[in-house]
Structures are given as structure tokens and as C-alpha cells.
Amino acid sequence: MANISKKIEGVTALDLIDSPLEWQRKGLSFTASGYGKRIPTHYKLRYRGRLYRVYCCIYSNIGTIYITSKGVDLIID
């Protein structure tokens, strides 16, 4: 089953927590090219009382950031 994308609006800097992974602290990339569907970012988002890792889908000059909650991709606006 494919993930259904929805949009989360009104996210502010207060909702984000800087939480880099170990390889990010070392300055490494997730993929050799830097592109991919589910690239983990440095951030976690507080959404409905839980923390979710923020991911980026990037294949060109611009990326889309999102979280996944209950199997649904939620795009952060």
C-alpha cells in the first residue's frame, strides 16, 4: 500500500528539536550522491505529543521535508 501524503501547516521553529544522528555529527552524507526518497535530517518535530524524525525527499535542486505517522507521509509546510 502506498503512503498517502497530507500536509501539516503552521510548523514553527519552536516545534523543531536539533537532534543530529552520529554520522551527521561526523559530517558524513546518508548517500554518496546526496539524493534519495528518505534522507534523515538533523531535526525532530513535536507533533501531537510525540517526536518524529524529519526526512527529506530530494532528487533535484529542491527537497520536500516530511514525517511519517501511522504509515502516512505528512508534508511539513
C-alpha positions as CSV (number, residue, x, y, z in Angstrom):
1,M,0.0,0.0,0.0
2,A,1.3,3.4,-0.9
3,N,1.7,6.2,1.6
4,I,-0.9,8.9,1.3
5,S,0.6,12.4,1.6
6,K,-1.1,15.0,3.7
7,K,0.1,18.5,4.7
8,I,1.0,19.8,8.2
9,E,0.7,23.6,8.3
10,G,1.8,26.2,10.8
11,V,5.0,24.4,11.9
12,T,7.4,26.9,13.7
13,A,11.0,26.7,14.9
14,L,9.6,26.0,18.4
15,D,8.2,22.7,17.2
16,L,11.6,21.5,15.9
17,I,14.4,20.0,18.0
18,D,18.0,19.7,16.7
19,S,18.9,16.1,17.1
20,P,21.6,15.0,14.7
21,L,22.5,11.3,14.2
22,E,26.0,10.1,14.8
23,W,27.0,10.1,11.2
24,Q,25.7,13.6,10.8
25,R,27.8,14.8,13.7
26,K,30.8,13.4,11.8
27,G,29.9,15.4,8.7
28,L,29.0,12.4,6.6
29,S,26.2,12.1,4.0
30,F,23.4,9.5,4.0
31,T,24.0,8.6,0.4
32,A,27.0,9.2,-1.9
33,S,25.0,11.4,-4.2
34,G,23.1,13.3,-1.5
35,Y,19.8,12.4,-3.2
36,G,17.1,10.0,-2.2
37,K,13.5,9.4,-1.1
38,R,14.0,9.2,2.7
39,I,17.1,11.2,3.8
40,P,17.1,11.7,7.6
41,T,17.6,15.4,8.6
42,H,19.1,16.8,11.8
43,Y,15.7,17.6,13.2
44,K,12.9,16.0,15.1
45,L,9.4,17.5,15.1
46,R,7.0,17.6,18.0
47,Y,3.6,16.7,16.5
48,R,0.6,15.7,18.5
49,G,2.6,15.0,21.7
50,R,5.3,12.8,20.0
51,L,8.7,13.4,18.4
52,Y,9.1,12.3,14.8
53,R,12.3,12.3,12.8
54,V,12.1,14.8,9.9
55,Y,13.0,13.3,6.5
56,C,13.8,14.9,3.1
57,C,12.9,13.6,-0.3
58,I,15.4,15.2,-2.7
59,Y,16.2,14.3,-6.3
60,S,17.0,17.8,-7.8
61,N,17.7,21.3,-6.6
62,I,14.8,21.3,-4.1
63,G,13.6,18.9,-1.5
64,T,10.4,18.2,0.3
65,I,10.5,17.6,4.1
66,Y,8.1,15.3,5.8
67,I,7.4,13.0,8.8
68,T,5.7,9.6,8.7
69,S,2.9,9.0,11.3
70,K,0.9,5.8,11.3
71,G,2.2,4.9,7.8
72,V,1.1,8.2,6.3
73,D,3.6,10.8,5.0
74,L,2.9,14.2,6.4
75,I,4.5,17.1,4.4
76,I,5.7,20.0,6.5
77,D,4.7,23.4,5.2
